[in-house]
């Protein structure tokens, strides 16, 4: 099959920075058996084309004009490639603008399109100006995109439930980890009386709610827990989180690493005892799955996979409650048997639903909506 994948970004030509590893793993696996063209709306400021993960990347560019111009440029790129040899289907990763492009392209080209809801498209958090359903225009766009799609998917049961509440039936497809790069490892026991190593992987922003995280750490410190937290992610709040860290006298207990490439992130994750997430909304999070490959369990707010896996493979607490987050962390750090049991359960889940599983699941949907049977991604993955 010839498949067009539309997404906002995450496919930088470097393959290292400004990428979404789960997307690259999916693209790479689909490209083993299919001709894949990826249409990125805002990867680079200027239009361009390059090869990555076995696919051709077409970047619309956003240096001038508004969002409408980006959409039109992506539609024109898609139509031009379709004229060279027709696409069999269009897939959007994220709804929003990417889904809108897929919807319009599908109608123009007479091809089915599928949508994977991968972020905040269904969220409505007006106090932090976040979510695709926050405005009337956003709600109308999402309704159009989702209801006209030949297939809709999302990563976790809470997202499937949110779609069902809107009258949209969806396939659950986690964006699995590439276990060829994140080699699975069983949990390693923490040495008695050693400093607890925590890790948090997310951009510093309102929806990830690092303020709640730091308030929880303040509770841990006041409770006498010996810990150190590594925070990995781009700062979009111009130092606000670091300033709060200093106000709470946590500077010696917290290290801000900024963005790290995958190899460095994996090394840091391998030292951790617990992954901690404080998000107000998540479809995943992907960092939780990466931690699970190393037997590192997650404690976090009741969203996405955290809600889905709790209580057997994660600990979940209410959103925006630092005391509850601190209590759950304390209980896990004080019970090594429980921590390792959660780590083993998380590992079992993540290796069952890895990147190969994800590619097979998407390919199965493509076969259903096009009626085509073609080379199996699973077979190619086994021989690659």
C-alpha positions as CSV (number, residue, x, y, z in Angstrom):
1,X,0.0,0.0,0.0
2,X,1.0,3.6,-0.5
3,X,0.1,5.5,2.8
4,X,0.1,9.2,3.6
5,X,0.8,10.0,7.3
6,X,-0.1,13.6,8.4
7,X,1.3,14.9,11.7
8,X,2.3,18.2,13.2
9,X,6.0,17.4,13.6
10,X,8.2,15.0,15.5
11,X,10.1,13.8,12.4
12,X,13.2,16.0,12.4
13,X,15.8,15.1,9.7
14,X,18.4,14.5,12.4
15,X,16.3,11.6,13.8
16,X,17.4,12.6,17.3
17,X,16.1,16.1,18.3
18,X,12.6,17.3,17.8
19,X,11.3,13.8,17.2
20,X,8.7,11.6,18.7
21,X,10.4,8.2,19.0
22,X,7.1,6.2,19.0
23,X,6.2,7.9,15.7
24,X,9.5,7.1,14.2
25,X,9.3,3.4,15.4
26,X,5.8,3.1,13.8
27,X,6.9,4.8,10.5
28,X,10.0,2.6,10.3
29,X,8.0,-0.6,10.7
30,X,5.3,0.4,8.2
31,X,7.9,1.4,5.7
32,X,9.3,-2.1,5.7
33,X,6.3,-3.3,3.7
34,X,4.6,-0.1,2.4
35,X,5.5,3.1,0.6
36,X,5.2,5.7,3.3
37,X,5.0,9.5,2.8
38,X,4.9,11.7,5.9
39,X,3.4,15.2,5.7
40,X,4.6,17.3,8.6
41,X,2.9,20.6,9.1
42,X,5.4,22.5,11.3
43,X,8.6,20.5,11.5
44,X,10.7,23.3,9.9
45,X,10.0,26.9,9.1
46,X,10.6,26.3,5.3
47,X,9.1,23.7,3.0
48,X,11.4,20.7,2.4
49,X,11.7,17.0,1.7
50,X,14.0,14.4,3.3
51,X,14.3,10.7,4.0
52,X,13.9,9.3,7.5
53,X,13.1,5.9,8.9
54,X,12.5,4.4,5.4
55,X,9.9,7.1,4.6
56,X,9.8,10.3,2.6
57,X,9.1,13.4,4.8
58,X,7.4,16.4,3.2
59,X,7.5,19.5,5.4
60,X,4.9,22.2,4.8
61,X,6.8,24.9,6.6
62,X,5.4,27.7,8.7
63,X,7.8,30.7,8.2
64,X,5.2,33.0,6.8
65,X,1.4,33.5,6.7
66,X,-1.0,31.8,9.1
67,X,-2.3,28.3,9.9
68,X,-4.5,28.3,6.8
69,X,-1.5,28.7,4.6
70,X,0.3,25.7,6.3
71,X,-2.8,23.6,5.7
72,X,-3.1,24.6,2.1
73,X,0.6,23.9,1.4
74,X,0.3,20.4,3.0
75,X,-2.8,19.7,1.0
76,X,-1.0,20.7,-2.2
77,X,2.1,18.6,-1.3
78,X,-0.2,15.6,-0.7
79,X,-2.1,16.1,-3.9
80,X,1.1,16.3,-5.9
81,X,2.4,13.1,-4.5
82,X,-1.0,11.4,-5.1
83,X,-0.7,12.4,-8.8
84,X,2.7,10.6,-9.1
85,X,1.1,7.4,-7.8
86,X,-2.2,7.3,-5.9
87,X,-2.4,6.8,-2.2
88,X,-4.4,4.0,-0.8
89,X,-5.3,5.9,2.4
90,X,-4.4,8.8,4.6
91,X,-3.5,8.5,8.3
92,X,-3.3,11.4,10.8
93,X,-1.3,11.1,14.0
94,X,-3.0,13.6,16.3
95,X,-6.4,15.0,15.3
96,X,-6.5,18.8,15.3
97,X,-4.9,20.4,12.3
98,X,-3.3,17.1,11.2
99,X,-6.7,15.5,11.3
100,X,-8.3,18.3,9.4
101,X,-5.7,18.0,6.6
102,X,-6.3,14.2,6.5
103,X,-10.1,14.8,6.3
104,X,-9.9,17.3,3.5
105,X,-7.3,15.3,1.6
106,X,-9.4,12.2,1.9
107,X,-12.4,14.0,0.4
108,X,-10.4,15.6,-2.4
109,X,-8.6,12.4,-3.4
110,X,-11.5,10.0,-2.8
111,X,-9.5,8.0,-0.3
112,X,-10.4,6.8,3.2
113,X,-8.6,8.4,6.1
114,X,-7.9,7.2,9.7
115,X,-7.3,9.4,12.8
116,X,-5.2,8.5,15.9
117,X,-6.0,10.8,18.8
118,X,-2.6,11.2,20.4
119,X,-2.8,14.4,22.6
120,X,-5.1,17.0,24.0
121,X,-7.6,17.0,21.1
122,X,-10.4,15.9,23.5
123,X,-9.3,17.9,26.5
124,X,-11.0,21.1,27.8
125,X,-8.9,23.0,30.4
126,X,-9.8,26.6,30.0
127,X,-7.8,27.8,33.0
128,X,-4.6,26.9,31.2
129,X,-5.9,27.5,27.7
130,X,-5.4,23.9,26.7
131,X,-7.4,21.4,24.7
132,X,-8.9,20.9,21.3
133,X,-12.5,21.1,22.8
134,X,-11.9,24.4,24.6
135,X,-13.5,26.5,21.9
136,X,-16.6,26.2,19.7
137,X,-14.4,26.2,16.6
138,X,-12.2,23.4,18.0
139,X,-15.3,21.3,19.0
140,X,-16.7,21.7,15.5
141,X,-13.4,20.7,13.8
142,X,-13.0,17.6,16.0
143,X,-16.6,16.6,15.3
144,X,-16.0,16.9,11.6
145,X,-12.7,15.0,11.6
146,X,-13.7,12.2,13.9
147,X,-17.2,11.5,12.5
148,X,-16.0,11.3,8.9
149,X,-13.0,9.1,9.5
150,X,-13.0,5.5,8.3
151,X,-11.3,4.5,11.6
152,X,-10.4,6.2,14.8
153,X,-7.8,5.0,17.3
154,X,-6.3,6.2,20.6
155,X,-3.6,4.9,22.9
156,X,-5.4,4.3,26.2
157,X,-8.7,3.2,27.7
158,X,-9.5,6.7,29.2
159,X,-9.1,8.1,25.7
160,X,-11.3,5.4,24.2
161,X,-13.9,6.3,26.9
162,X,-13.7,10.0,26.1
163,X,-14.3,9.2,22.4
164,X,-17.2,6.9,23.3
165,X,-18.8,9.7,25.3
166,X,-18.8,11.8,22.1
167,X,-20.4,8.9,20.2
168,X,-17.2,7.8,18.4
169,X,-16.2,4.2,18.6
170,X,-12.4,3.8,18.5
171,X,-9.6,1.2,18.4
172,X,-7.2,1.1,21.3
173,X,-3.7,1.2,19.9
174,X,-0.9,2.1,22.4
175,X,2.1,3.8,20.7
176,X,4.6,1.1,21.7
177,X,8.2,1.4,22.6
178,X,10.9,0.2,20.2
179,X,12.4,-2.6,22.3
180,X,15.3,-3.0,19.9
181,X,16.5,0.4,21.2
182,X,15.0,0.2,24.7
183,X,16.2,-3.3,25.6
184,X,13.8,-4.7,28.2
185,X,15.3,-5.3,31.7
186,X,13.7,-6.7,34.9
187,X,13.5,-4.4,37.9
188,X,16.7,-4.0,39.9
189,X,16.4,-3.9,43.7
190,X,17.3,-0.7,45.4
191,X,20.1,-0.9,47.9
192,X,19.0,-0.5,51.5
193,X,19.1,3.1,52.8
194,X,20.2,4.5,49.4
195,X,18.9,7.7,47.9
196,X,15.7,7.2,46.0
197,X,16.2,8.1,42.3
198,X,13.1,9.6,40.7
199,X,12.7,10.7,37.1
200,X,10.2,12.9,35.3
201,X,10.2,13.2,31.5
202,X,8.1,15.9,30.0
203,X,8.3,19.4,28.6
204,X,7.9,22.0,31.4
205,X,4.4,23.4,30.7
206,X,1.0,23.9,32.3
207,X,-0.6,20.6,31.3
208,X,2.3,18.5,32.7
209,X,1.8,20.5,35.9
210,X,5.3,20.4,37.4
211,X,4.0,22.8,40.1
212,X,2.0,19.9,41.6
213,X,5.1,17.7,41.2
214,X,7.4,20.1,43.1
215,X,4.8,20.6,45.9
216,X,4.7,16.8,46.2
217,X,8.5,16.7,46.5
218,X,8.3,19.4,49.2
219,X,6.0,17.0,51.2
220,X,8.5,14.2,50.6
221,X,11.4,16.3,51.9
222,X,9.4,17.4,55.0
223,X,8.6,13.8,55.6
224,X,12.3,12.9,55.8
225,X,12.5,10.9,52.5
226,X,15.9,10.9,50.9
227,X,15.4,11.4,47.2
228,X,16.8,13.0,44.0
229,X,14.7,13.9,41.0
230,X,15.9,14.1,37.4
231,X,13.7,16.3,35.2
232,X,14.2,15.8,31.4
233,X,12.4,18.0,29.0
234,X,12.4,21.3,27.2
235,X,11.5,24.4,29.3
236,X,8.6,26.3,27.8
237,X,7.9,28.4,30.9
238,X,11.1,30.5,30.8
239,X,12.5,29.3,34.2
240,X,9.3,29.5,36.2
241,X,9.6,25.8,37.3
242,X,13.2,26.3,38.4
243,X,12.3,29.4,40.4
244,X,9.6,27.5,42.3
245,X,12.1,24.7,42.9
246,X,14.4,27.3,44.6
247,X,11.5,28.8,46.6
248,X,10.7,25.3,48.0
249,X,14.4,24.8,48.9
250,X,14.6,21.7,46.6
251,X,17.6,22.8,44.4
252,X,20.0,20.2,45.8
253,X,17.4,17.4,45.3
254,X,16.3,18.3,41.7
255,X,18.4,18.4,38.5
256,X,17.0,20.0,35.4
257,X,18.6,18.4,32.3
258,X,16.6,20.0,29.5
259,X,16.1,18.0,26.4
260,X,18.2,14.8,26.1
261,X,18.6,12.4,23.1
262,X,17.3,8.9,23.5
263,X,20.6,7.3,24.4
264,X,21.2,9.7,27.2
265,X,17.7,9.5,28.4
266,X,17.8,5.7,28.6
267,X,21.0,5.8,30.6
268,X,19.3,8.2,33.1
269,X,16.1,6.2,33.2
270,X,18.1,3.0,33.9
271,X,19.3,4.6,37.2
272,X,15.8,5.5,38.3
273,X,13.7,3.7,40.9
274,X,10.4,5.4,40.1
275,X,9.0,7.5,37.2
276,X,6.7,10.2,38.5
277,X,4.2,12.1,36.4
278,X,1.9,14.9,37.4
279,X,0.0,15.7,34.2
280,X,-3.5,17.1,34.1
281,X,-4.1,15.3,30.9
282,X,-2.4,12.5,29.0
283,X,-3.2,10.2,26.1
284,X,-0.1,8.1,27.1
285,X,2.4,9.2,28.5
286,X,5.1,7.7,26.3
287,X,7.8,8.3,29.1
288,X,5.9,5.8,31.3
289,X,6.2,3.1,28.6
290,X,9.9,3.8,28.2
291,X,10.4,3.5,32.0
292,X,8.5,0.3,32.0
293,X,10.9,-1.4,29.6
294,X,13.5,-1.0,32.3
295,X,11.3,-2.3,35.0
296,X,10.8,1.2,36.5
297,X,7.2,1.7,37.7
298,X,5.3,4.9,37.5
299,X,3.5,6.9,40.2
300,X,1.3,9.6,38.7
301,X,-2.0,11.3,38.3
302,X,-5.0,9.3,37.1
303,X,-4.8,10.0,33.4
304,X,-4.0,7.9,30.3
305,X,-2.0,4.8,30.8
306,X,-1.4,5.6,34.5
307,X,-5.2,5.3,35.1
308,X,-5.4,2.3,32.8
309,X,-2.5,0.3,34.5
310,X,-3.4,1.1,38.1
311,X,-3.3,-0.5,40.6
312,X,-1.5,-3.6,39.2
313,X,1.2,-1.9,37.2
314,X,1.2,1.7,38.4
315,X,0.0,3.9,41.2
316,X,-2.6,6.6,40.3
317,X,-3.7,9.6,42.4
318,X,-6.2,12.4,41.7
319,X,-5.0,15.3,39.4
320,X,-3.7,18.4,41.2
321,X,-3.2,16.9,44.6
322,X,0.4,17.1,45.7
323,X,-0.2,15.5,49.1
324,X,-1.8,12.4,47.4
325,X,1.1,12.2,45.0
326,X,3.6,12.4,47.8
327,X,1.8,9.8,49.8
328,X,1.8,7.3,46.9
329,X,5.5,8.0,46.3
330,X,6.3,7.4,49.9
331,X,4.4,4.1,50.1
332,X,6.2,2.8,47.0
333,X,9.7,4.0,48.2
334,X,9.1,2.4,51.5
335,X,8.0,-1.0,50.1
336,X,10.7,-2.5,47.8
337,X,8.6,-5.7,47.2
338,X,5.7,-3.6,46.0
339,X,8.0,-1.4,43.8
340,X,9.6,-4.4,42.1
341,X,6.2,-6.1,41.7
342,X,4.8,-3.0,39.9
343,X,7.9,-2.8,37.8
344,X,7.5,-6.5,36.7
345,X,3.9,-5.9,35.9
346,X,4.7,-2.8,33.9
347,X,7.4,-4.6,32.0
348,X,5.1,-7.4,31.1
349,X,2.6,-5.0,29.7
350,X,5.0,-2.9,27.7
351,X,6.8,-5.8,26.0
352,X,3.4,-7.2,25.0
353,X,2.3,-4.0,23.4
354,X,5.6,-2.8,21.9
355,X,6.3,-1.0,18.6
356,X,5.9,-4.2,16.5
357,X,2.4,-4.7,18.1
358,X,1.5,-1.0,17.3
359,X,2.5,-1.4,13.6
360,X,0.5,-4.7,13.3
361,X,-2.5,-3.0,14.8
362,X,-2.4,-0.1,12.4
363,X,-1.8,-2.3,9.4
364,X,-4.8,-4.4,10.5
365,X,-7.0,-1.3,10.4
366,X,-5.6,-0.3,7.0
367,X,-6.5,-3.7,5.6
368,X,-10.0,-3.4,6.9
369,X,-10.7,0.0,5.5
370,X,-9.1,-0.6,2.1
371,X,-9.9,-4.3,1.7
372,X,-6.3,-4.9,0.8
373,X,-4.1,-7.8,2.1
374,X,-0.4,-7.1,1.7
375,X,3.0,-7.9,3.1
376,X,2.8,-8.3,6.9
377,X,4.6,-5.8,9.1
378,X,5.0,-8.6,11.6
379,X,6.8,-10.8,9.1
380,X,9.1,-8.0,8.0
381,X,9.9,-7.1,11.6
382,X,10.8,-10.7,12.3
383,X,13.4,-10.7,9.5
384,X,14.7,-7.2,9.8
